[in-house]
Amino acid sequence: MDLTTVWFLFVGAMFIGYAMLDGFDLGVGVLHLLTRTDAERRITLNSIGPVWDGNEVWFVVGMGALFGAFPHVYAAMLSGFYVPFVLLLVALIFRGVAIEFRSKEHWGWWRSLWDGVFALGSAVPPVVFGIMIGNVIAGLPIGPSHEFTSSSFFALFHWYPLLVGLFVLSLFALHGALYLNLKTEGELQVRAKKWARWCFGVFLVLYLATTGATLFFYPHMIASFQHHWWAWTLVVLTVLAVANVPRSLHKGQEYRALVTSSCVIAGTFGLFGIGMFPTLLRSSLNPAWSLDVYNAASSPGTLKIMLIMAVIGMPFVLAYTLGVYWVFRGKVRKDKLHY
């Protein structure tokens, strides 16, 4: 395994980690307005309060790793997806602002305003992520100089990327509902479980639709499976994980349901990576103009130095993440709410 493949796996692991961790707190935000009282909304915010900003570190690390290991891909993505990235950053910024500002005043209209901003700021990122992933699968107008030949914003919004965007939104909403099922109790937990069932139904429909559309219109996503038979094992495991979500939910296995949905996310994004490898950005104009792990990578010396730094630094990131989740484990109780 060469350094470029190692960095492909490392960058992929960072984004999968981000999707699993920030996915549930984005999902909590998507479901935030379904709560009935101010106390319930405070519970949902407190359930992610200690971890949401730490979860976003994985996205920052992933983008930093992408910039260092595959700078040509980073440059092409930022130029082609400039407006979507701006929308993503604005949504994440206002989402954080909403969490902080909501409790500054007790006026009803004030809290309702920031509740709406929080919900919208949570729903936009998964849709934008899905739209970008859908365009990467479908192919992008990359020319011979490895730069975008079209910068039309609306060209990114054809039906397939929108379908993938809705699929990612449903996946994160399901993940968030299962997290609320784990962190809440009483009547709110009963309704969180009901939300999870509804979210699973929507997710399953979009999962089947997205999978079918991908296999029919973009068969190149399974071309590499002919050379890597073991990839079918991940397909089977992902399908089994999808089937185990409602089973765990029905049996009241709160932790297992959340872990299983994390496995669904890891399996789904892992299959996306396998389907794309070694391509990173596929050119819709000419496959020879695509960016892959070889023609878009930094020098071997740069990759080696970065790998040493990653090996030294990642244990600290993992230790911090595990420590925070361990300290703030357990249910969020109404009598201990911080307003």
N, C-alpha and C positions, 0 to 999 in steps of 0.2 A: 504494500500500500504506500503510494507516494504522498508527499506533503500536501499536494493540491487536494487529493481525496480526503486526507485527514481534516483539512480545513473545511471542505464541503460538509463533512459529517459534523464538525464542531459548530459551524454557523447554523446548520439545520437543527442541532440539539438546542442551541440558544433560542431559536424561534419556537421550537416545540415546547420548551420550558416556559416561554412567555405565554404561549397559547393556553397551556394547562393552568398556569397560575393567574395571569390577568384575565383569562377567559371567564372564570367564575365571578370575579368582581365586576367585570363588564356585564355579565349576565344578570347579576344582582341589580345593577343599575337599570337594565332594560325592564326588569319586573318591578322596579321601585314604585311606580305609580299605581300598581294593583293593590297596594296596602291601603287600609281603610282609615287609620288614625295617625296622628302625629307621632304617638309613641311607637307604633309599628314601623313607621318610616325611620325613626331614630334607631330602632333595633337593626334594621337592614343596613343602615350606615355604620353602626357600631360593629356589625359582623365583619366588615371589610376594613374598618378604620385602621387597625394596626398593620395591615399587610398590603393595601392597594398600591402605595407608592413604591414599596420594595419590589412588588411584582413587576412594575414597569422598568426596573433596572435591567431585567432580562432582555427587554426590547432594545435598550440603549447599548448593552453589551453586544447583542446580535448585530446591530447596525454598525457598531465600531469594528467588530470582527469582519463584517462584510467589506467595510471600507479598507481595512488593512490587508486582507487576504485577496480580495477580488475588486480592486479599485475601478476597473473598467465597468463592471456590473453596477457598482454603486453610482458611478457618474451617469450611466445610461438610465438607470432607474429614476434617479433624482430629476433628470431632464424630462423623461417621458411621463413620469408620474408626479410632476411638480405640483399641480393643483390638488390631486388626491392626497399627497403628503401634507400639504398646507391644511386641508380640511381635517385630516387626521390629527395634526398637532393642535389646531384650534379646538377640536372636540375634547382632546385629552386635557388641554390647559383649562378650559372652562369647566370640565368635569371636576378637576381638583379644586378650582375656585368655588364651585357650588358646594362641595363638601365642607370647605372652610367657612363660607359666608352664611350658609343656611341657618346656623344657630346664633348668629350675631344679634339678631333681633327676634322678638316673639310675635311680630305681626303675622297674621295668617297669610296675607297676600305675598309677603316677603318670602316665607318658607315655601309657599306653593310655586313661586317663581323659580327659586333655586332647585326645588324638586324636579321641575320640568327641565331645567338646564342639565341637571345631573342625569336624568333619564335619556335626554337627547344626546348628551355627550358620551353616554355609554353605548347607545345604539349605533352611532355613526362609525366608530372604529371597526367593529367586526364587518360591517357592510363594505367599508373601504378596503379592508384587508382582502375580503372575498373578491371584490372587483379587480384588485391588482393580481391576485392569484389566477383568476379566470383569464385575464389578458395574457399572463405569462404562459398559461397552458395553450391558449388559442394562437399565440404568436404575436410579435410586436413588429412594427415597421422599422427594423434596424437595417441600416445601409452598410455598404462595404467598409466604411470608416468606423463601424461599430457605434454609430450614433443614431438617434431617432431621426427619421426623415419626415415625420409628421408629429405635430404637437397639439393636434385638435383635442380639446377636452372631451367633447361629446363622442369622439370616435372610440373612447374607452368604454362607453355605456351601451354596448350591444347586448343581446339577450343572454348570451352564455355567462359573461362576467356578472351580470345582475343576478342570474340564478345562483351562481357560486356565492355572491354576496349575501343573498337571503339564506342560503344553506349555512354559512358560517355564523350568521346572526342567530339562527335556530339552534345551532350547536352550542353557542355560548349561553343562550338563554336557558337551555336545558341544564348546562353545567352550573349556572347560577342558581337555578331552582333546587338542584340537588345539594348545593352548598347551603342554601337557606334551610333546607330540610334537616341538614346536619347541625346547624348553628342555632336554630330557634326551637321553641317549645310551645305547647298549648295550642290555642286556636290558630295562631299564625303558622305553626308547623303543619297543621292539618291542611291549611290552604296552600302552603308551599308544596306539599306533596301533590295536591291537586294540580297546581301549576306545572309541576314536573311531568305529570301524566299528559297534560295538554301539550306541553313543549315537546315531549317525546313523539307524540303523534305527528306534529308539524315537522319535526326533525326527520322522522322516518320517511315521510312523503318526499321531502326535499332531498334526502340522502339517496333514495332510489332514483329520483328524477335527475339529480346531478350525476350520479354514477352512470346511468343509462346514456345521458347526453354526452358525457365524456368518452365513453367507449364507442359510441356510434359516430360522433363527429370528429374526435381527436384520438384515433387508435394508436398514434405514436406514443401515448402515455402508457401503453402496455407492451410496447415493442421490446423494451429491455427485459421484460419478464421471461422472454424466450431464452435469454442467456443467463438469467439468474433465477433458477428454479426455486430457490429458497424464499424468494419474494412472495410466492403464493402462500407460504406459511403465515406471513404478516397479513395477507388478505383474509385468511381463515380466522386468525386471532382477532382481527378487527371486527369481523362479522359476529363472532361469538361475544365480543365485548358489547356490541350494539344490542344483541339479544339478551344479555345479562343485565342491562340497565333496568328495564321494567321488572325483571325477576327480583333483583335486589331491592327495588323500591317497594314491591308488593310484600316482601318478607320483612320489611322494616330494618334492613341492613344499611344504615345511613352511611357509614364510612365506606363500605364496599360499593355502594351505588356511586359515590363521588369518585372513588378510585377507578371504577369501571368507566365512567364517563371521561376521566383523564386518559385512560387507555384508548378510548375511541378517538380522542383528539390526537394522541401520539401516533396511533395507527394510521389515521387519515392523512395527517401531514407527512408521516413517514412514507406512505405510498405515493404521495405527490413527489417527494424527493427522489424516490426510486424511479418513478416514471420520467422525471426530467433528466436524471444523471446520464451523461456528464454535462448536459446542457444546463446553463443557468438562465439565459434569456434566448428564446428561440425566435429567429427572424422569420416573419411571414412572407418576406420578399424573396429570400434565397437562403436555404438552410446553411450554406457555406458561410454566410455572414453572421451566424449565431455566435453568441458568447458562451463559452464553456469553461470548465475548470482549468483548462490548459492555456487557452489564448487570453484569458482575462485575469490570470493570477499574478500576484507580485513575484518578485525574484525569490529563488530558493533561500537565499540568506535572510530575507525579510520574513518569510514564512517560518523559518527555523527559530529566529529570535522571538517572533510572536508566539510560537508554540511553547517555548520555554516560559515566557511570561504568563501564558494561559495556564500552564500546569502549576505554576506557583500561586497564581491569583484565584483560580476557580475554587479551591478548597475553602477559602475565606468567604466567598459568595455563598457557597452551599451551606457552610456552617451558620452564617448569619440568617439565611432563609429558614433553615431547620430550627434554629433557636427561636426565632420570632413565632413560628407556628406552634412550637412546643409551649412557649410561655403563654400564648393567648388561645390555647386549646379549650374545648368545652363550649357549653351553651352561652349565648348572650341573654342575660336575665334582665327582666324589666325593672326590677328593684335596684339594679346597679347601672342604669343608663346614665351616660354623660351627655347632657344637653348643651 
